[in-house]
Amino acid sequence: MPEKLEARLRRSNNLAIIYFSGDVTTFAEDVVQNAYREAIRDGERNVAIDFSACEYINSAGIAAGSCCT
């Protein structure tokens, strides 16, 4: 069973950093989109994404994150 994707947001100066942990699959779309919306909510334009705590990322998960462009 895939590990549920979780997102944590941290702001540093003029940078929003989204830390993901869990599996990035097609089922991650809502988590990815919500995290990105939260990161840019106050007009932030610089967003970094950290997948270092993710053990599994597939092509459907990458496509789910395509909203962040």
Secondary structure as UniProt FT lines:
FT   STRAND          6..12
FT   TURN            13..14
FT   STRAND          15..24
FT   HELIX           26..28
FT   HELIX           29..40
FT   TURN            41..42
FT   STRAND          47..57
FT   HELIX           59..64
FT   HELIX           65..68
//
